Amino acid sequence: MANKSSGYEFFQKFSVTEFFANESYATIQFTDAEKAMKYGVYCSTSNRAKHGFTTKVTITDSDDNINYEWLYNKGVVFPKVENLSSNERVY
């Protein structure tokens, strides 16, 4: 049975940007939501992040909306974890 959806999510692609302390950054573009979230969580929990080499991680969608933001020494600042149900949490 086909998934009932608008079809929009099939075209939605995401970018993950990892910002570094030396003001450079690395971006992975045009990936699906699952891969973007896995990579975003990986970047924000890596040794680079724990030691301050990574200072910020964002996931943006095709419309440049921020869907996830992590900051060094603050953790996930968007979305607010307390606003998510337990099945929406990935960490």
Secondary structure by P-SEA (a helix, b strand, c coil): cccccccccccccbbbbbbcccccccccccccaaaaaaaaaaaaaccccccccccbbbbbccccccccccccccccccccccccccccccc
